[in-house]
Each structure stands twice: as C-alpha cells, then as structure tokens.
Amino acid sequence: MADFAARLTGLRKQRGLRQVDLADAMGVAQTTIANYERKARFPDEQMLGRLADFFGVGMDHLLGRSVPVRDGGPNIATATADAPVLPEAASRCLQLLRSNHAEAALGLVQSAMRDGLSLGRVYREILQPALVETGRLWERGMLAVGEEHLISAATQGIMSRIAATPPAARASSTRPRCLVLAAAGETHLIGAGMVADLLRQGGWDAFFPGGNLGIRHVREAAAQIAPRLIAISVTMPGCLHAAADLIMALSVHGRRRAFHIIVGGQAFQRYPGLWREMGADATAEDAERAAEAARRLVPWTSGGSGRRKG
C-alpha cells in the first residue's frame, strides 16, 4: 500500500489541497483520507475510481504501476509497454476460451499434461497467464464483463476436469490440514482454488470454502478444522484491508500460534513487502509456489503423523 499512499499524498499536494479539501470533494471524512495516506486503510474499487477521475490519472498510476495520463489523453506508451508476452500455450488457450471453445481449451491442456506438464506447471504456465491477461484486458475496457465471466467459468470447468484428487491424497487424520480462502469481498476465487488443488495433490487435507467469509466465520472454520496452515488469496487491491483485518483478528484471538498464514494473489504482487506488514508468514506469486511455501512452513512425511518436524 506504500505506493498508493505516496501517490495519493503527492497528487493532493500538487493540487495544493489539504486532506479536508480532498475529503470534502470525495464526500468522506478527513480521517478517511488521513488513513489512506498513512497506510492504515485501503480504499475499495469504487473509491479508487473516484480518486483517479478526480486527479485525472489512470488507475494504474494511482496504484503506482504506470506514468500518469496527461491532458486527459490515453497513455499509449504505457498501454503497449505493459502488455505481457504470453507463453504460446497460454495465448492459444485464451483464444479458445474467448471463442467459447472450452472443450478445445481442455484438450490443449490435457495434451500438455500427457506430454509431461505437471498440474502445477499447467496452472503456472497456461491457465494463470491466460487469466492475468483476461484481467488486464478487462481493466482497460478491451473485454466485456460477460466475456470475462465466461472465461473464468470455463477455466474453473477445466480445473475440475484435470485436478481430480488422487486416492493417496484423500482425507486422513494423519495429514496436515489447510484452510484456503479468498479475502472477504473478493470475487476472484480461481487462484485460491488452484492452491487448494495443488495442496491436495501434495497430500494435504485442503478445505476450500470459497470467499466472502467474515472474520467470525473464518474463526469458526479454523476451530472446527484445526488447520496447520491458512492460505488467503487477494486479487483486487480494494480487498487488501479485509485480509489485513482477518490476519490481525486471528492473531489477537489466541489462535495465531496454532497455524501459519500464507498470502498471495495479484494484489500482493503490486505491493512487495506488504505481506510482512500484515503479519503473514509467507507469500507466493502463484499456486505452485504457494504449495512449495506450505511444505517449507509445515514439513511432514506421508508415512508420519503429519506433525511438523522439530
């Protein structure tokens, strides 16, 4: 959140505005702006959009990811420079999904797996890049909401076909448990689902209730499941505050020492180091690395009791 706080403060001062002036323009209390600038809170998507419109900059600039838009014109240099070069398989998969050829996309993925690509690599090298590009196109108004939803639903369908839990990884009292969820308010659940899939493949009992669980519900789930690890996914920056509140609540209420916490998702990639400030034990760029971090945090062997070594 440091980049956003610094950008907001700088933009406000460039305009010669006091915090109370900006607050009045946004229709919020002065303390709200103060909290944004001292990194105590993070605005939701609607407020981010209003702030960007007020200062005449792009959302990327406000979040510290690009140079500003000048004179109200499109920032063509940034729009082309930040377009990623997708791996060939990811690009082909996205083309098929955009054309509503989900079965063909599934066939492409299954062919890659027959050629030796692991589930983790399929997620990291094909599906995740395709989804990131989908989000980039949507953010720039180059993809309709309905098309974005279609691609997401088709991707989840592919995952359900290729990630069947092997018998050796099914529920067992000797295996470590993990609670995987998306932060409250987060509607992007695929990344968290990928983490749960790979943990199950690695022998974990991974519980994935999805998203929109409040703090009380997460506490209840943790009390029932007794996980060794809680994994929290955040895609939209506006949901970072919910993840921070959850981690703080889990720490305050006495259960923090019972499990480790790992966080990930695109929002954390935008703010390196934020995971430490929140009090998490680790972060990961993708589902495959999240599974690797889980093994480091909770070492165990399939023939043992599932308890952490040492």
Legacy VTK file of the C-alpha trace (Angstrom):
# vtk DataFile Version 3.0
C-alpha trace
ASCII
DATASET POLYDATA
POINTS 310 float
0.000 0.000 0.000
3.039 2.275 0.237
2.940 3.203 -3.464
-0.733 4.140 -3.337
-0.334 6.195 -0.146
2.647 8.091 -1.573
0.892 8.709 -4.903
-2.248 9.987 -3.219
-0.293 12.320 -0.951
1.764 13.610 -3.865
-1.260 14.221 -6.079
-3.097 16.023 -3.304
-0.144 18.302 -2.563
0.425 19.025 -6.254
-3.111 20.410 -6.335
-2.475 22.458 -3.200
-5.226 20.612 -1.344
-5.493 19.843 2.334
-6.723 16.462 3.434
-10.009 18.059 4.443
-10.371 19.595 0.961
-9.968 16.223 -0.733
-12.283 14.620 1.792
-14.982 17.182 1.029
-14.595 16.535 -2.698
-14.934 12.780 -2.142
-17.778 13.089 0.330
-15.914 11.340 3.138
-14.459 12.306 6.494
-10.995 13.879 6.710
-9.863 10.908 8.787
-10.599 8.618 5.825
-8.087 10.455 3.639
-5.627 10.557 6.526
-5.917 6.803 6.956
-5.305 6.254 3.241
-2.170 8.394 3.340
-0.716 6.784 6.456
-1.459 3.278 5.122
-3.931 2.442 7.865
-6.702 1.683 5.351
-7.056 0.966 1.632
-9.964 2.234 -0.497
-12.345 -0.049 -2.305
-12.548 -0.155 -6.102
-15.264 2.474 -6.303
-13.263 4.971 -4.261
-10.100 4.208 -6.250
-12.012 5.039 -9.420
-13.365 8.295 -7.970
-9.894 9.376 -6.838
-8.395 8.556 -10.235
-11.131 10.552 -12.005
-10.729 13.474 -9.604
-6.989 13.797 -10.245
-7.269 12.990 -13.964
-4.926 9.999 -13.839
-5.253 6.359 -14.742
-5.939 3.711 -12.131
-2.516 2.192 -12.760
-0.827 5.490 -11.964
-2.782 5.900 -8.751
-1.687 2.399 -7.707
1.932 3.138 -8.608
2.087 0.942 -11.697
2.469 3.454 -14.550
3.235 7.010 -15.561
0.311 9.433 -15.416
-2.132 10.185 -18.182
-1.548 13.743 -19.332
-4.049 16.242 -20.716
-6.812 13.689 -20.476
-5.420 11.675 -23.399
-4.687 7.963 -23.466
-1.265 6.882 -22.281
-0.423 4.852 -25.360
3.177 4.150 -24.359
2.113 2.576 -21.097
-0.819 0.721 -22.622
1.503 -1.077 -25.042
4.601 -1.392 -22.883
2.883 -3.224 -20.049
1.176 -5.764 -22.284
2.764 -9.110 -21.371
4.090 -11.594 -23.886
2.040 -14.693 -23.152
3.522 -18.172 -23.439
2.302 -19.776 -26.666
0.108 -22.321 -24.877
-1.461 -19.647 -22.659
-2.146 -17.419 -25.667
-3.770 -20.281 -27.574
-5.810 -21.300 -24.541
-7.095 -17.753 -24.103
-8.023 -17.524 -27.784
-10.032 -20.719 -27.491
-11.784 -19.562 -24.321
-12.642 -16.190 -25.857
-14.134 -18.046 -28.813
-16.246 -20.157 -26.427
-14.348 -23.342 -27.329
-13.888 -24.610 -23.786
-13.602 -28.261 -24.819
-10.807 -27.418 -27.245
-9.030 -25.477 -24.484
-9.404 -28.502 -22.212
-7.945 -30.689 -24.956
-4.954 -28.351 -25.245
-4.315 -28.591 -21.502
-4.751 -32.365 -21.404
-2.340 -32.743 -24.304
0.254 -30.695 -22.418
-0.201 -32.937 -19.378
0.213 -36.071 -21.495
3.479 -34.565 -22.704
4.661 -34.384 -19.102
3.495 -30.986 -17.840
2.527 -31.239 -14.171
-0.674 -29.782 -12.786
1.333 -27.032 -11.103
3.037 -26.086 -14.347
-0.271 -26.146 -16.222
-1.613 -23.635 -13.726
1.547 -21.508 -13.770
2.341 -21.596 -17.491
-1.078 -21.814 -19.137
-4.145 -21.010 -17.050
-2.752 -18.334 -14.748
-1.147 -16.236 -17.535
-4.385 -16.518 -19.526
-6.387 -15.277 -16.542
-3.974 -12.426 -15.812
-4.245 -11.299 -19.428
-8.034 -11.562 -19.176
-7.967 -9.234 -16.172
-5.637 -6.818 -17.945
-7.919 -6.622 -20.972
-10.992 -6.133 -18.776
-9.286 -3.410 -16.747
-8.535 -1.480 -19.935
-12.058 -1.828 -21.280
-10.971 -4.243 -24.021
-13.074 -7.106 -22.696
-16.747 -7.111 -21.727
-17.765 -8.240 -18.257
-19.794 -11.089 -19.700
-16.814 -12.357 -21.672
-14.598 -12.156 -18.583
-17.129 -14.207 -16.631
-17.359 -16.732 -19.465
-13.585 -17.220 -19.466
-13.492 -17.577 -15.677
-16.291 -20.146 -15.642
-14.671 -22.149 -18.435
-11.332 -22.102 -16.613
-12.965 -23.455 -13.467
-14.529 -26.190 -15.577
-11.126 -27.151 -16.963
-9.665 -27.238 -13.459
-12.398 -29.560 -12.245
-11.549 -31.984 -15.070
-7.769 -32.078 -14.619
-7.359 -31.788 -10.859
-9.117 -34.904 -9.575
-7.740 -35.709 -6.127
-5.719 -38.950 -6.203
-6.754 -41.656 -3.711
-3.465 -41.288 -1.810
-4.275 -37.644 -1.058
-7.816 -38.070 0.232
-8.850 -37.115 3.733
-6.826 -38.720 6.515
-6.281 -37.877 10.161
-2.528 -38.196 9.608
-2.339 -35.449 7.001
-1.864 -31.745 7.738
-4.910 -29.587 7.153
-5.091 -26.282 5.352
-7.897 -23.755 5.142
-7.809 -21.960 1.771
-9.974 -18.906 1.176
-10.284 -15.577 -0.586
-10.463 -12.369 1.443
-13.915 -11.047 2.300
-15.393 -9.145 -0.643
-13.081 -10.844 -3.145
-14.960 -12.284 -6.118
-11.925 -13.844 -7.800
-11.678 -17.372 -6.425
-9.774 -19.285 -9.104
-6.307 -18.609 -7.686
-7.336 -19.892 -4.265
-8.893 -22.927 -5.932
-5.589 -23.648 -7.675
-3.766 -23.546 -4.344
-6.256 -25.983 -2.819
-5.880 -28.339 -5.806
-2.089 -28.432 -5.569
-2.116 -28.901 -1.817
-4.456 -31.875 -2.196
-2.148 -33.322 -4.839
0.668 -32.925 -2.342
-1.203 -34.917 0.282
-2.802 -32.150 2.323
-6.380 -32.114 3.501
-7.240 -28.775 1.880
-10.561 -27.165 2.774
-11.733 -24.507 0.311
-14.978 -22.773 1.349
-14.527 -20.061 -1.280
-14.843 -16.374 -0.495
-16.912 -13.826 1.385
-16.330 -15.383 4.782
-16.374 -12.846 7.579
-13.873 -12.940 10.422
-16.281 -14.785 12.707
-16.911 -17.456 10.065
-13.191 -17.976 9.469
-12.619 -18.347 13.202
-15.413 -20.915 13.373
-13.987 -22.841 10.420
-10.498 -22.790 11.936
-11.836 -24.053 15.257
-13.627 -26.914 13.510
-10.894 -27.865 11.036
-7.809 -27.174 13.219
-5.597 -26.304 10.215
-1.821 -26.149 10.302
-1.958 -23.500 7.587
-4.382 -20.799 6.422
-3.917 -19.518 2.853
-5.555 -16.209 1.908
-5.896 -15.006 -1.694
-6.422 -11.373 -2.763
-6.731 -10.285 -6.389
-8.307 -6.821 -6.088
-6.363 -4.179 -4.111
-9.594 -2.980 -2.524
-9.782 -6.271 -0.603
-6.336 -5.986 0.968
-7.774 -4.297 4.049
-10.060 -7.295 4.598
-7.060 -9.642 4.533
-5.199 -7.394 6.974
-8.184 -7.293 9.336
-8.513 -11.073 9.193
-4.851 -11.707 9.968
-4.984 -9.250 12.833
-8.124 -10.869 14.244
-6.615 -14.340 14.010
-3.526 -13.106 15.819
-5.416 -11.247 18.543
-7.774 -14.053 19.453
-5.192 -16.560 20.530
-5.180 -18.985 17.600
-2.241 -17.418 15.760
0.334 -19.883 17.125
-1.716 -22.885 16.093
-1.152 -22.330 12.357
0.911 -20.476 9.802
-0.547 -17.908 7.403
0.407 -17.567 3.758
-0.988 -14.879 1.444
-0.898 -14.437 -2.311
-2.647 -13.086 -5.367
-2.095 -10.216 -7.782
-2.818 -7.576 -5.156
0.214 -8.618 -3.122
2.419 -8.626 -6.213
1.641 -4.930 -6.602
2.871 -4.169 -3.084
6.035 -6.166 -2.299
6.663 -6.478 1.416
3.056 -5.793 2.375
2.592 -9.400 3.485
5.187 -8.876 6.210
3.483 -5.714 7.412
0.229 -7.660 7.697
1.850 -10.346 9.816
1.755 -13.254 7.349
4.453 -15.921 7.471
4.985 -16.177 3.708
3.742 -15.056 0.317
3.771 -16.679 -3.121
3.475 -15.452 -6.697
1.403 -18.396 -7.895
-0.282 -21.574 -6.731
2.741 -23.779 -7.369
4.975 -21.583 -5.223
2.264 -21.416 -2.569
2.325 -25.203 -2.320
6.112 -25.107 -2.037
5.898 -22.481 0.725
3.353 -24.639 2.540
5.796 -27.549 2.540
8.506 -25.306 3.996
6.237 -23.947 6.710
4.766 -27.327 7.667
7.254 -30.101 6.847
5.781 -33.559 7.069
6.067 -37.014 5.531
3.234 -39.124 4.180
4.254 -42.008 6.390
4.330 -39.964 9.561
1.819 -38.371 11.856
1.524 -35.179 9.849
3.031 -33.179 12.663
5.607 -30.546 11.999
9.184 -31.709 12.363
11.273 -30.132 15.080
LINES 1 311
310 0 1 2 3 4 5 6 7 8 9 10 11 12 13 14 15 16 17 18 19 20 21 22 23 24 25 26 27 28 29 30 31 32 33 34 35 36 37 38 39 40 41 42 43 44 45 46 47 48 49 50 51 52 53 54 55 56 57 58 59 60 61 62 63 64 65 66 67 68 69 70 71 72 73 74 75 76 77 78 79 80 81 82 83 84 85 86 87 88 89 90 91 92 93 94 95 96 97 98 99 100 101 102 103 104 105 106 107 108 109 110 111 112 113 114 115 116 117 118 119 120 121 122 123 124 125 126 127 128 129 130 131 132 133 134 135 136 137 138 139 140 141 142 143 144 145 146 147 148 149 150 151 152 153 154 155 156 157 158 159 160 161 162 163 164 165 166 167 168 169 170 171 172 173 174 175 176 177 178 179 180 181 182 183 184 185 186 187 188 189 190 191 192 193 194 195 196 197 198 199 200 201 202 203 204 205 206 207 208 209 210 211 212 213 214 215 216 217 218 219 220 221 222 223 224 225 226 227 228 229 230 231 232 233 234 235 236 237 238 239 240 241 242 243 244 245 246 247 248 249 250 251 252 253 254 255 256 257 258 259 260 261 262 263 264 265 266 267 268 269 270 271 272 273 274 275 276 277 278 279 280 281 282 283 284 285 286 287 288 289 290 291 292 293 294 295 296 297 298 299 300 301 302 303 304 305 306 307 308 309
